[in-house]
Amino acid sequence: MNLKSFNSELIKGSIVCPGDKSISQRILILGWLLNKNITISGFLNAEDPLSTANALNQISDSIEINGNEVIIKERTAEPKNPKNPIDLGNSGTGMRLMFGLISGLGIEATLIGDDSLSKRPMRRVADPLKEMGALNKLKIDGTPPIEIFKGKIIDDFVYEMPVASAQVKSSIILAAIAAKKGITIIEESPTRNHTERMIEYFKGNIEILPIWCDESKSLNSFIGNKIVYKPRELISIEHYDVVGDFSSASFLIVAGLISKSGKLIIKNVGLNPSRSLLIKILKSMGGNVSISNKRMVSNEEVGDITVSPSKLKGFNVSHLLGEVRADHVIPNIIDEIPILCIAAAFAEGSTILGDLEELTIKESNRLAAICDGFDAIGIKYFSDRKSSIKLYGNHNEDINGAEIDSHGDHRIAMSFLIAGMRSKNGITVKNCKNIETSFPNFKDIMNSLGMNINE
């Protein structure tokens, strides 16, 4: 499916943010592990969470989905080896989390995915699981399919994360919970902490302890987190509310900032500090962004975001000096980098981003895809396409029309469709079907706010 985004000057209206994809997948798994009757509202009914739900039903059928509501029923039968391979579609999160869960349960399964997922690295999960006592096999290059055999998870496993990855961290925590074992994880660069927050919400025995290199406990002396989980029965509740997805909201926020008129209100946006650094970045660029109605929902910060057109300037990590450690910036905004680059393309001055290696092994090589898109629409940049980019904003001028290849990547597709609202002749983005993995009805929602996107 190809989409074309035409010039549109006005972005205006109020919208409720779609449910968080990461949280939707995690609450499915933890809710399933609780093995009690629980109702989930605000669920993101998109391809990635649905593939995770289907995977869980293959090992014990207890999940029913009706729109944005999920019912997980208490099971009487033990989890079983699935008869067929479990297909996680395009969901890297689903595959890595299910990898940990199944390893901890001590059952056997094979995990497969689509062409894109079949190229994603899985050794970063397989290796610590093997150290924990799990048994598994990957292709020789460390990619799926994943064969999981019955192993025996050890107690009080200690793991120091070699790479900043919330998926790896969550996978091995889930393995420990499923096996009723303890685990300690050291992460140098803090990553999104939805799994830990959810365990706290269900009264699990988990501690997140900051690690300091000296007594000052200053920003520069913070060297990471020590996460300690000890087995204790999680306490079920009857209902769980999924907050809005900040990554989805980021497309709406940037659309509002680079529009020429209007005001946009995005309601019920998750504002977990491990996810929402983009707001500080956009404010440092001169973005008119404000937050109201702050509250806590299911142990997650949430609020309403108001955005209006802004004259943006370029961004450098040094702009956050004293607020965030430089090496913690990219792990926090890894999913928002494509849309941040679109904001920077319409800013005055240059934007420099480094330490982007992780960006090259997402659903596509996102750094290369950004560069290809910029070549097409005429944004000047310099990049090694491996770890860094310096781009030069066009001083808020409209860009030429072009045809962009999304490489089957939902975030690349949505980012350049947003750029299309500032194009003279429209931007055609090829291969947009994967938008449905994370942001169903993206086209209709954006059009309702003033954009003009058509097939």
TIKOL-378005 format. One record per residue (C-alpha): residue in one letter; z, x, y; residue number from 1. Coordinates in nm, 2 decimals, always signed. Each point is the difference from the previous one (the first is absolute). Layout:
<nodes>
<type A, up Z, east X, north Y, seq NUM>
...
</nodes>
This chain:
<nodes>
<type M, up +0.00, east +0.00, north +0.00, seq 1>
<type N, up -0.11, east +0.14, north +0.34, seq 2>
<type L, up +0.16, east -0.12, north +0.33, seq 3>
<type K, up -0.12, east +0.05, north +0.36, seq 4>
<type S, up +0.24, east +0.00, north +0.29, seq 5>
<type F, up -0.15, east -0.08, north +0.34, seq 6>
<type N, up +0.12, east +0.07, north +0.35, seq 7>
<type S, up +0.29, east -0.22, north +0.11, seq 8>
<type E, up +0.21, east +0.06, north +0.31, seq 9>
<type L, up +0.28, east -0.25, north -0.05, seq 10>
<type I, up +0.28, east +0.02, north -0.26, seq 11>
<type K, up +0.25, east -0.28, north +0.05, seq 12>
<type G, up +0.23, east -0.21, north -0.20, seq 13>
<type S, up +0.30, east -0.01, north -0.24, seq 14>
<type I, up -0.01, east +0.09, north -0.37, seq 15>
<type V, up +0.25, east +0.03, north -0.28, seq 16>
<type C, up -0.03, east +0.34, north -0.17, seq 17>
<type P, up -0.12, east -0.01, north -0.36, seq 18>
<type G, up +0.27, east +0.10, north -0.26, seq 19>
<type D, up +0.07, east +0.36, north -0.07, seq 20>
<type K, up -0.21, east +0.14, north -0.29, seq 21>
<type S, up +0.25, east +0.28, north -0.09, seq 22>
<type I, up +0.29, east -0.24, north +0.00, seq 23>
<type S, up -0.19, east -0.27, north -0.18, seq 24>
<type Q, up -0.07, east +0.23, north -0.29, seq 25>
<type R, up +0.35, east +0.15, north -0.01, seq 26>
<type I, up +0.18, east -0.34, north +0.00, seq 27>
<type L, up -0.22, east -0.12, north -0.28, seq 28>
<type I, up +0.11, east +0.30, north -0.21, seq 29>
<type L, up +0.37, east +0.00, north +0.10, seq 30>
<type G, up +0.01, east -0.38, north -0.02, seq 31>
<type W, up -0.14, east +0.02, north -0.35, seq 32>
<type L, up +0.26, east +0.26, north -0.09, seq 33>
<type L, up +0.28, east -0.23, north +0.12, seq 34>
<type N, up -0.11, east -0.24, north -0.28, seq 35>
<type K, up +0.14, east -0.30, north +0.19, seq 36>
<type N, up -0.16, east -0.30, north +0.17, seq 37>
<type I, up -0.11, east +0.11, north +0.35, seq 38>
<type T, up -0.24, east -0.14, north +0.26, seq 39>
<type I, up -0.20, east +0.23, north +0.24, seq 40>
<type S, up -0.15, east -0.13, north +0.32, seq 41>
<type G, up -0.24, east +0.18, north +0.24, seq 42>
<type F, up -0.16, east +0.17, north -0.30, seq 43>
<type L, up -0.33, east +0.17, north +0.08, seq 44>
<type N, up -0.25, east -0.19, north -0.22, seq 45>
<type A, up -0.25, east +0.28, north -0.01, seq 46>
<type E, up -0.18, east +0.19, north -0.27, seq 47>
<type D, up +0.25, east +0.30, north -0.02, seq 48>
<type P, up +0.32, east -0.21, north -0.04, seq 49>
<type L, up -0.18, east -0.24, north -0.24, seq 50>
<type S, up -0.10, east +0.29, north -0.22, seq 51>
<type T, up +0.36, east +0.11, north -0.02, seq 52>
<type A, up +0.11, east -0.36, north -0.09, seq 53>
<type N, up -0.26, east -0.02, north -0.27, seq 54>
<type A, up +0.12, east +0.34, north -0.14, seq 55>
<type L, up +0.36, east -0.12, north -0.02, seq 56>
<type N, up -0.12, east -0.32, north -0.17, seq 57>
<type Q, up -0.17, east +0.21, north -0.27, seq 58>
<type I, up +0.33, east +0.15, north -0.11, seq 59>
<type S, up +0.20, east -0.32, north +0.04, seq 60>
<type D, up -0.15, east -0.32, north +0.15, seq 61>
<type S, up +0.25, east -0.13, north +0.26, seq 62>
<type I, up -0.17, east +0.00, north +0.34, seq 63>
<type E, up -0.17, east -0.30, north +0.16, seq 64>
<type I, up -0.18, east +0.03, north +0.34, seq 65>
<type N, up -0.08, east -0.29, north +0.22, seq 66>
<type G, up -0.16, east +0.12, north +0.33, seq 67>
<type N, up +0.26, east +0.20, north +0.18, seq 68>
<type E, up +0.29, east -0.10, north -0.22, seq 69>
<type V, up +0.09, east +0.16, north -0.33, seq 70>
<type I, up +0.23, east -0.12, north -0.27, seq 71>
<type I, up +0.15, east +0.25, north -0.25, seq 72>
<type K, up +0.16, east -0.16, north -0.29, seq 73>
<type E, up +0.28, east +0.13, north -0.22, seq 74>
<type R, up -0.14, east +0.14, north -0.33, seq 75>
<type T, up +0.14, east -0.05, north -0.34, seq 76>
<type A, up -0.24, east +0.24, north -0.18, seq 77>
<type E, up +0.01, east +0.38, north +0.03, seq 78>
<type P, up -0.29, east +0.18, north +0.17, seq 79>
<type K, up -0.28, east +0.07, north -0.24, seq 80>
<type N, up -0.28, east +0.25, north -0.04, seq 81>
<type P, up -0.30, east -0.17, north +0.16, seq 82>
<type K, up -0.29, east -0.08, north -0.23, seq 83>
<type N, up -0.27, east +0.13, north +0.25, seq 84>
<type P, up -0.01, east +0.27, north +0.27, seq 85>
<type I, up +0.17, east -0.11, north +0.32, seq 86>
<type D, up -0.25, east -0.01, north +0.28, seq 87>
<type L, up +0.14, east +0.08, north +0.35, seq 88>
<type G, up -0.33, east -0.04, north +0.18, seq 89>
<type N, up +0.01, east +0.20, north +0.32, seq 90>
<type S, up +0.38, east +0.02, north +0.03, seq 91>
<type G, up +0.13, east +0.36, north +0.00, seq 92>
<type T, up +0.35, east -0.14, north +0.09, seq 93>
<type G, up -0.02, east -0.24, north -0.30, seq 94>
<type M, up -0.11, east +0.26, north -0.24, seq 95>
<type R, up +0.26, east +0.26, north +0.10, seq 96>
<type L, up +0.29, east -0.25, north +0.01, seq 97>
<type M, up -0.10, east -0.16, north -0.33, seq 98>
<type F, up -0.03, east +0.35, north -0.15, seq 99>
<type G, up +0.37, east +0.06, north +0.08, seq 100>
<type L, up +0.11, east -0.34, north -0.11, seq 101>
<type I, up -0.17, east +0.01, north -0.34, seq 102>
<type S, up +0.12, east +0.35, north -0.06, seq 103>
<type G, up +0.36, east -0.11, north +0.06, seq 104>
<type L, up -0.04, east -0.31, north -0.22, seq 105>
<type G, up -0.10, east +0.22, north -0.29, seq 106>
<type I, up -0.31, east -0.20, north -0.09, seq 107>
<type E, up -0.35, east +0.11, north -0.05, seq 108>
<type A, up -0.30, east -0.09, north +0.22, seq 109>
<type T, up -0.32, east +0.13, north +0.15, seq 110>
<type L, up -0.06, east -0.03, north +0.38, seq 111>
<type I, up -0.35, east -0.02, north +0.14, seq 112>
<type G, up -0.16, east -0.08, north +0.33, seq 113>
<type D, up -0.33, east -0.03, north +0.19, seq 114>
<type D, up -0.23, east +0.29, north +0.08, seq 115>
<type S, up +0.20, east +0.09, north +0.31, seq 116>
<type L, up +0.34, east -0.01, north -0.17, seq 117>
<type S, up -0.14, east +0.19, north -0.29, seq 118>
<type K, up -0.05, east +0.30, north +0.23, seq 119>
<type R, up +0.35, east +0.00, north +0.15, seq 120>
<type P, up +0.25, east +0.27, north -0.10, seq 121>
<type M, up +0.27, east -0.11, north -0.24, seq 122>
<type R, up +0.14, east +0.34, north -0.12, seq 123>
<type R, up +0.25, east -0.02, north +0.30, seq 124>
<type V, up +0.16, east -0.29, north -0.18, seq 125>
<type A, up -0.07, east +0.10, north -0.36, seq 126>
<type D, up +0.18, east +0.34, north +0.03, seq 127>
<type P, up +0.34, east -0.12, north +0.13, seq 128>
<type L, up -0.01, east -0.29, north -0.25, seq 129>
<type K, up -0.05, east +0.26, north -0.28, seq 130>
<type E, up +0.29, east +0.20, north +0.13, seq 131>
<type M, up +0.21, east -0.31, north -0.02, seq 132>
<type G, up -0.09, east -0.04, north -0.37, seq 133>
<type A, up -0.30, east -0.24, north +0.02, seq 134>
<type L, up -0.32, east +0.07, north -0.20, seq 135>
<type N, up -0.34, east -0.05, north +0.16, seq 136>
<type K, up -0.36, east +0.13, north +0.00, seq 137>
<type L, up -0.26, east +0.01, north +0.28, seq 138>
<type K, up -0.36, east +0.12, north +0.01, seq 139>
<type I, up -0.03, east +0.38, north +0.03, seq 140>
<type D, up -0.05, east -0.02, north +0.38, seq 141>
<type G, up +0.33, east -0.20, north +0.03, seq 142>
<type T, up -0.16, east -0.34, north +0.07, seq 143>
<type P, up +0.01, east -0.34, north -0.18, seq 144>
<type P, up -0.01, east -0.15, north -0.25, seq 145>
<type I, up +0.37, east +0.06, north -0.07, seq 146>
<type E, up +0.13, east -0.02, north -0.35, seq 147>
<type I, up +0.38, east -0.07, north -0.02, seq 148>
<type F, up +0.19, east +0.06, north -0.32, seq 149>
<type K, up +0.35, east -0.08, north -0.10, seq 150>
<type G, up +0.24, east +0.27, north +0.13, seq 151>
<type K, up +0.37, east +0.03, north +0.09, seq 152>
<type I, up +0.10, east +0.03, north +0.36, seq 153>
<type I, up +0.29, east +0.24, north +0.06, seq 154>
<type D, up +0.30, east -0.07, north +0.22, seq 155>
<type D, up +0.07, east +0.15, north +0.34, seq 156>
<type F, up -0.35, east +0.16, north +0.04, seq 157>
<type V, up -0.03, east +0.20, north +0.33, seq 158>
<type Y, up -0.34, east +0.03, north +0.16, seq 159>
<type E, up -0.11, east +0.17, north +0.32, seq 160>
<type M, up -0.31, east -0.16, north +0.14, seq 161>
<type P, up -0.28, east +0.25, north +0.04, seq 162>
<type V, up -0.21, east -0.24, north +0.20, seq 163>
<type A, up +0.09, east -0.29, north +0.24, seq 164>
<type S, up -0.08, east -0.31, north -0.21, seq 165>
<type A, up +0.19, east -0.33, north +0.00, seq 166>
<type Q, up -0.20, east -0.10, north -0.31, seq 167>
<type V, up +0.12, east +0.30, north -0.20, seq 168>
<type K, up +0.36, east -0.05, north +0.12, seq 169>
<type S, up +0.00, east -0.37, north -0.08, seq 170>
<type S, up -0.17, east +0.06, north -0.34, seq 171>
<type I, up +0.27, east +0.23, north -0.13, seq 172>
<type I, up +0.28, east -0.22, north +0.15, seq 173>
<type L, up -0.15, east -0.30, north -0.19, seq 174>
<type A, up -0.01, east +0.21, north -0.32, seq 175>
<type A, up +0.37, east +0.08, north +0.04, seq 176>
<type I, up +0.09, east -0.37, north +0.07, seq 177>
<type A, up -0.20, east -0.13, north -0.30, seq 178>
<type A, up +0.16, east +0.26, north -0.23, seq 179>
<type K, up +0.35, east -0.06, north +0.15, seq 180>
<type K, up +0.04, east +0.37, north +0.10, seq 181>
<type G, up +0.10, east +0.18, north +0.31, seq 182>
<type I, up -0.23, east +0.21, north +0.22, seq 183>
<type T, up +0.02, east +0.22, north +0.31, seq 184>
<type I, up -0.31, east +0.06, north +0.22, seq 185>
<type I, up -0.03, east +0.26, north +0.28, seq 186>
<type E, up -0.27, east -0.08, north +0.26, seq 187>
<type E, up -0.06, east +0.24, north +0.28, seq 188>
<type S, up -0.23, east -0.23, north +0.19, seq 189>
<type P, up +0.14, east -0.36, north +0.00, seq 190>
<type T, up -0.25, east -0.26, north -0.12, seq 191>
<type R, up +0.01, east -0.38, north +0.01, seq 192>
<type N, up +0.32, east -0.12, north -0.16, seq 193>
<type H, up -0.07, east -0.36, north -0.10, seq 194>
<type T, up +0.11, east +0.06, north -0.36, seq 195>
<type E, up +0.33, east +0.15, north +0.10, seq 196>
<type R, up +0.06, east -0.29, north +0.25, seq 197>
<type M, up -0.08, east -0.25, north -0.27, seq 198>
<type I, up +0.25, east +0.16, north -0.24, seq 199>
<type E, up +0.26, east -0.02, north +0.27, seq 200>
<type Y, up -0.08, east -0.36, north +0.06, seq 201>
<type F, up +0.06, east -0.08, north -0.37, seq 202>
<type K, up +0.33, east +0.19, north +0.02, seq 203>
<type G, up -0.12, east +0.29, north -0.21, seq 204>
<type N, up +0.19, east +0.33, north +0.00, seq 205>
<type I, up -0.23, east +0.22, north +0.23, seq 206>
<type E, up +0.09, east +0.24, north +0.28, seq 207>
<type I, up -0.24, east +0.16, north +0.25, seq 208>
<type L, up +0.17, east +0.31, north +0.13, seq 209>
<type P, up -0.15, east +0.21, north +0.29, seq 210>
<type I, up -0.01, east +0.37, north -0.06, seq 211>
<type W, up +0.08, east +0.23, north +0.29, seq 212>
<type C, up -0.05, east +0.38, north +0.02, seq 213>
<type D, up +0.28, east +0.05, north +0.25, seq 214>
<type E, up +0.30, east -0.18, north +0.15, seq 215>
<type S, up -0.18, east -0.12, north +0.31, seq 216>
<type K, up -0.17, east -0.29, north -0.19, seq 217>
<type S, up -0.27, east +0.02, north +0.26, seq 218>
<type L, up -0.36, east -0.12, north -0.05, seq 219>
<type N, up -0.12, east +0.36, north -0.07, seq 220>
<type S, up +0.29, east +0.06, north -0.25, seq 221>
<type F, up -0.10, east -0.31, north -0.21, seq 222>
<type I, up -0.18, east +0.13, north -0.31, seq 223>
<type G, up -0.04, east -0.31, north -0.21, seq 224>
<type N, up +0.17, east -0.27, north -0.21, seq 225>
<type K, up +0.20, east +0.01, north -0.32, seq 226>
<type I, up -0.05, east -0.33, north -0.19, seq 227>
<type V, up +0.26, east -0.06, north -0.27, seq 228>
<type Y, up -0.03, east -0.30, north -0.24, seq 229>
<type K, up +0.26, east -0.08, north -0.26, seq 230>
<type P, up -0.06, east -0.28, north -0.26, seq 231>
<type R, up +0.17, east -0.32, north +0.09, seq 232>
<type E, up -0.12, east -0.36, north -0.06, seq 233>
<type L, up -0.20, east -0.13, north +0.29, seq 234>
<type I, up +0.13, east -0.33, north +0.14, seq 235>
<type S, up -0.26, east -0.27, north +0.01, seq 236>
<type I, up -0.05, east -0.24, north +0.29, seq 237>
<type E, up -0.20, east -0.32, north -0.01, seq 238>
<type H, up -0.24, east +0.08, north +0.28, seq 239>
<type Y, up -0.17, east +0.30, north +0.16, seq 240>
<type D, up -0.21, east +0.00, north +0.32, seq 241>
<type V, up -0.28, east +0.26, north +0.04, seq 242>
<type V, up -0.04, east +0.11, north +0.36, seq 243>
<type G, up -0.34, east +0.06, north +0.17, seq 244>
<type D, up -0.20, east +0.31, north -0.08, seq 245>
<type F, up +0.01, east +0.26, north +0.28, seq 246>
<type S, up -0.31, east +0.17, north -0.12, seq 247>
<type S, up -0.19, east -0.33, north +0.03, seq 248>
<type A, up +0.15, east -0.06, north +0.34, seq 249>
<type S, up -0.12, east +0.34, north +0.12, seq 250>
<type F, up -0.36, east -0.13, north -0.01, seq 251>
<type L, up +0.10, east -0.29, north +0.22, seq 252>
<type I, up +0.20, east +0.22, north +0.23, seq 253>
<type V, up -0.29, east +0.24, north +0.07, seq 254>
<type A, up -0.24, east -0.29, north +0.04, seq 255>
<type G, up +0.23, east -0.13, north +0.28, seq 256>
<type L, up +0.03, east +0.34, north +0.16, seq 257>
<type I, up -0.37, east +0.08, north +0.02, seq 258>
<type S, up -0.11, east -0.35, north +0.10, seq 259>
<type K, up -0.09, east -0.06, north +0.36, seq 260>
<type S, up +0.21, east -0.31, north +0.06, seq 261>
<type G, up +0.25, east -0.23, north -0.17, seq 262>
<type K, up +0.34, east +0.02, north -0.15, seq 263>
<type L, up +0.08, east +0.00, north -0.38, seq 264>
<type I, up +0.33, east -0.09, north -0.17, seq 265>
<type I, up +0.05, east +0.11, north -0.36, seq 266>
<type K, up +0.30, east -0.18, north -0.16, seq 267>
<type N, up +0.22, east +0.11, north -0.29, seq 268>
<type V, up -0.10, east +0.36, north -0.02, seq 269>
<type G, up +0.20, east +0.24, north -0.22, seq 270>
<type L, up +0.14, east +0.27, north +0.22, seq 271>
<type N, up +0.16, east +0.23, north -0.26, seq 272>
<type P, up +0.04, east +0.34, north +0.18, seq 273>
<type S, up -0.16, east +0.17, north -0.30, seq 274>
<type R, up -0.32, east -0.19, north +0.07, seq 275>
<type S, up -0.02, east -0.09, north +0.37, seq 276>
<type L, up -0.03, east +0.34, north +0.18, seq 277>
<type L, up -0.35, east -0.11, north +0.12, seq 278>
<type I, up +0.16, east -0.21, north +0.27, seq 279>
<type K, up +0.17, east +0.30, north +0.16, seq 280>
<type I, up -0.33, east +0.19, north -0.02, seq 281>
<type L, up -0.20, east -0.28, north +0.16, seq 282>
<type K, up +0.26, east -0.03, north +0.27, seq 283>
<type S, up -0.01, east +0.37, north +0.06, seq 284>
<type M, up -0.38, east -0.05, north +0.05, seq 285>
<type G, up +0.07, east -0.26, north +0.27, seq 286>
<type G, up -0.03, east -0.31, north -0.22, seq 287>
<type N, up +0.15, east -0.32, north +0.13, seq 288>
<type V, up +0.20, east -0.09, north -0.31, seq 289>
<type S, up +0.33, east -0.19, north +0.00, seq 290>
<type I, up +0.23, east -0.13, north -0.28, seq 291>
<type S, up +0.21, east -0.32, north +0.02, seq 292>
<type N, up +0.20, east -0.22, north -0.24, seq 293>
<type K, up +0.13, east +0.30, north -0.20, seq 294>
<type R, up +0.19, east -0.10, north -0.31, seq 295>
<type M, up +0.07, east +0.10, north -0.36, seq 296>
<type V, up -0.17, east -0.18, north -0.29, seq 297>
<type S, up +0.06, east +0.10, north -0.36, seq 298>
<type N, up +0.15, east +0.33, north +0.12, seq 299>
<type E, up -0.31, east +0.08, north +0.20, seq 300>
<type E, up -0.04, east +0.02, north +0.38, seq 301>
<type V, up -0.24, east -0.25, north +0.14, seq 302>
<type G, up -0.12, east -0.12, north +0.34, seq 303>
<type D, up -0.28, east -0.14, north +0.21, seq 304>
<type I, up -0.24, east +0.23, north +0.17, seq 305>
<type T, up -0.18, east -0.07, north +0.33, seq 306>
<type V, up -0.31, east +0.20, north +0.09, seq 307>
<type S, up -0.23, east +0.00, north +0.30, seq 308>
<type P, up -0.30, east +0.21, north +0.11, seq 309>
<type S, up +0.09, east +0.36, north +0.10, seq 310>
<type K, up -0.15, east +0.32, north +0.14, seq 311>
<type L, up +0.08, east +0.24, north -0.28, seq 312>
<type K, up +0.03, east +0.38, north +0.01, seq 313>
<type G, up -0.03, east +0.24, north -0.29, seq 314>
<type F, up +0.28, east +0.08, north -0.24, seq 315>
<type N, up +0.16, east +0.32, north -0.12, seq 316>
<type V, up +0.30, east +0.03, north -0.23, seq 317>
<type S, up +0.18, east +0.19, north +0.28, seq 318>
<type H, up +0.02, east -0.33, north +0.20, seq 319>
<type L, up +0.27, east -0.11, north -0.24, seq 320>
<type L, up +0.20, east +0.32, north +0.04, seq 321>
<type G, up +0.37, east -0.07, north -0.02, seq 322>
<type E, up -0.05, east -0.34, north -0.17, seq 323>
<type V, up -0.16, east +0.08, north -0.33, seq 324>
<type R, up -0.05, east +0.33, north -0.19, seq 325>
<type A, up -0.36, east +0.11, north +0.01, seq 326>
<type D, up -0.03, east +0.03, north -0.37, seq 327>
<type H, up +0.13, east -0.35, north -0.05, seq 328>
<type V, up -0.26, east -0.17, north +0.21, seq 329>
<type I, up -0.30, east -0.01, north -0.24, seq 330>
<type P, up +0.19, east -0.13, north -0.31, seq 331>
<type N, up +0.13, east -0.29, north +0.21, seq 332>
<type I, up -0.35, east -0.10, north +0.13, seq 333>
<type I, up -0.22, east +0.10, north -0.29, seq 334>
<type D, up -0.15, east -0.35, north -0.04, seq 335>
<type E, up -0.05, east -0.05, north +0.37, seq 336>
<type I, up -0.19, east +0.32, north +0.07, seq 337>
<type P, up -0.35, east -0.17, north -0.02, seq 338>
<type I, up +0.09, east -0.27, north +0.26, seq 339>
<type L, up +0.19, east +0.26, north +0.21, seq 340>
<type C, up -0.32, east +0.20, north +0.02, seq 341>
<type I, up -0.18, east -0.31, north +0.13, seq 342>
<type A, up +0.26, east -0.05, north +0.27, seq 343>
<type A, up -0.04, east +0.37, north +0.09, seq 344>
<type A, up -0.38, east -0.04, north +0.01, seq 345>
<type F, up +0.04, east -0.23, north +0.30, seq 346>
<type A, up +0.26, east +0.21, north +0.17, seq 347>
<type E, up -0.03, east +0.26, north +0.27, seq 348>
<type G, up +0.03, east +0.36, north -0.12, seq 349>
<type S, up +0.04, east +0.15, north -0.34, seq 350>
<type T, up +0.21, east -0.09, north -0.30, seq 351>
<type I, up +0.10, east +0.26, north -0.26, seq 352>
<type L, up +0.12, east -0.09, north -0.35, seq 353>
<type G, up +0.09, east +0.26, north -0.27, seq 354>
<type D, up +0.16, east +0.01, north -0.35, seq 355>
<type L, up -0.24, east -0.27, north -0.12, seq 356>
<type E, up -0.06, east +0.13, north -0.35, seq 357>
<type E, up +0.15, east -0.32, north -0.15, seq 358>
<type L, up -0.26, east -0.21, north +0.19, seq 359>
<type T, up -0.28, east +0.15, north -0.21, seq 360>
<type I, up +0.13, east -0.14, north -0.33, seq 361>
<type K, up +0.05, east -0.37, north +0.10, seq 362>
<type E, up -0.24, east -0.27, north -0.10, seq 363>
<type S, up -0.27, east +0.23, north +0.15, seq 364>
<type N, up +0.01, east +0.33, north +0.17, seq 365>
<type R, up +0.11, east -0.18, north +0.32, seq 366>
<type L, up -0.03, east +0.31, north +0.22, seq 367>
<type A, up -0.36, east +0.05, north -0.10, seq 368>
<type A, up -0.07, east -0.38, north +0.04, seq 369>
<type I, up +0.15, east +0.01, north +0.35, seq 370>
<type C, up -0.23, east +0.30, north +0.09, seq 371>
<type D, up -0.30, east -0.18, north -0.14, seq 372>
<type G, up +0.07, east -0.31, north +0.20, seq 373>
<type F, up +0.05, east +0.21, north +0.32, seq 374>
<type D, up -0.33, east +0.17, north -0.06, seq 375>
<type A, up -0.17, east -0.35, north -0.02, seq 376>
<type I, up +0.16, east -0.14, north +0.31, seq 377>
<type G, up -0.02, east +0.31, north +0.21, seq 378>
<type I, up +0.37, east +0.10, north +0.04, seq 379>
<type K, up +0.03, east +0.38, north +0.04, seq 380>
<type Y, up +0.25, east +0.18, north -0.24, seq 381>
<type F, up +0.06, east +0.32, north -0.19, seq 382>
<type S, up +0.14, east -0.02, north -0.35, seq 383>
<type D, up +0.01, east +0.21, north -0.31, seq 384>
<type R, up -0.01, east -0.33, north -0.20, seq 385>
<type K, up +0.29, east +0.14, north -0.20, seq 386>
<type S, up +0.32, east +0.00, north +0.21, seq 387>
<type S, up -0.06, east -0.05, north +0.37, seq 388>
<type I, up -0.20, east -0.17, north +0.27, seq 389>
<type K, up -0.03, east +0.04, north +0.38, seq 390>
<type L, up -0.18, east -0.29, north +0.16, seq 391>
<type Y, up -0.11, east -0.05, north +0.36, seq 392>
<type G, up +0.05, east -0.35, north +0.14, seq 393>
<type N, up -0.29, east -0.17, north +0.19, seq 394>
<type H, up +0.22, east -0.09, north +0.30, seq 395>
<type N, up +0.00, east -0.37, north -0.10, seq 396>
<type E, up -0.38, east -0.04, north +0.01, seq 397>
<type D, up -0.18, east -0.22, north -0.24, seq 398>
<type I, up -0.17, east +0.17, north -0.29, seq 399>
<type N, up -0.34, east -0.03, north -0.17, seq 400>
<type G, up -0.06, east -0.23, north -0.29, seq 401>
<type A, up -0.03, east +0.16, north -0.35, seq 402>
<type E, up +0.01, east -0.06, north -0.37, seq 403>
<type I, up +0.32, east +0.14, north -0.17, seq 404>
<type D, up +0.07, east +0.05, north -0.37, seq 405>
<type S, up +0.36, east -0.10, north -0.08, seq 406>
<type H, up -0.02, east +0.19, north -0.33, seq 407>
<type G, up +0.17, east -0.31, north -0.15, seq 408>
<type D, up +0.32, east +0.08, north +0.20, seq 409>
<type H, up +0.17, east -0.30, north +0.16, seq 410>
<type R, up +0.16, east +0.19, north +0.28, seq 411>
<type I, up -0.32, east +0.18, north +0.10, seq 412>
<type A, up -0.19, east -0.33, north -0.01, seq 413>
<type M, up +0.26, east -0.18, north +0.22, seq 414>
<type S, up +0.03, east +0.29, north +0.25, seq 415>
<type F, up -0.37, east +0.02, north +0.08, seq 416>
<type L, up -0.03, east -0.38, north +0.02, seq 417>
<type I, up +0.27, east +0.02, north +0.27, seq 418>
<type A, up -0.21, east +0.27, north +0.17, seq 419>
<type G, up -0.29, east -0.24, north -0.01, seq 420>
<type M, up +0.16, east -0.22, north +0.27, seq 421>
<type R, up -0.07, east +0.28, north +0.24, seq 422>
<type S, up -0.36, east +0.07, north -0.11, seq 423>
<type K, up -0.31, east -0.08, north +0.20, seq 424>
<type N, up -0.21, east -0.12, north -0.30, seq 425>
<type G, up +0.26, east -0.06, north -0.27, seq 426>
<type I, up +0.12, east +0.20, north -0.29, seq 427>
<type T, up -0.10, east -0.08, north -0.36, seq 428>
<type V, up +0.25, east +0.11, north -0.26, seq 429>
<type K, up -0.13, east +0.02, north -0.36, seq 430>
<type N, up +0.20, east -0.08, north -0.31, seq 431>
<type C, up +0.28, east -0.20, north +0.15, seq 432>
<type K, up +0.12, east -0.19, north -0.31, seq 433>
<type N, up +0.30, east +0.22, north -0.04, seq 434>
<type I, up +0.15, east -0.14, north +0.32, seq 435>
<type E, up +0.12, east -0.28, north -0.23, seq 436>
<type T, up +0.23, east +0.25, north -0.18, seq 437>
<type S, up +0.24, east +0.01, north +0.31, seq 438>
<type F, up -0.10, east -0.25, north +0.27, seq 439>
<type P, up -0.15, east -0.32, north -0.13, seq 440>
<type N, up -0.17, east -0.21, north +0.27, seq 441>
<type F, up -0.03, east +0.30, north +0.23, seq 442>
<type K, up -0.34, east -0.12, north +0.14, seq 443>
<type D, up +0.12, east -0.35, north +0.07, seq 444>
<type I, up +0.32, east +0.11, north +0.16, seq 445>
<type M, up -0.16, east +0.25, north +0.23, seq 446>
<type N, up -0.27, east -0.26, north +0.10, seq 447>
<type S, up +0.27, east -0.25, north +0.08, seq 448>
<type L, up +0.14, east +0.25, north +0.25, seq 449>
<type G, up -0.33, east +0.07, north +0.17, seq 450>
<type M, up -0.19, east +0.25, north -0.21, seq 451>
<type N, up -0.35, east -0.08, north -0.13, seq 452>
<type I, up -0.03, east +0.13, north -0.36, seq 453>
<type N, up -0.28, east -0.15, north -0.23, seq 454>
<type E, up -0.15, east +0.08, north -0.33, seq 455>
</nodes>
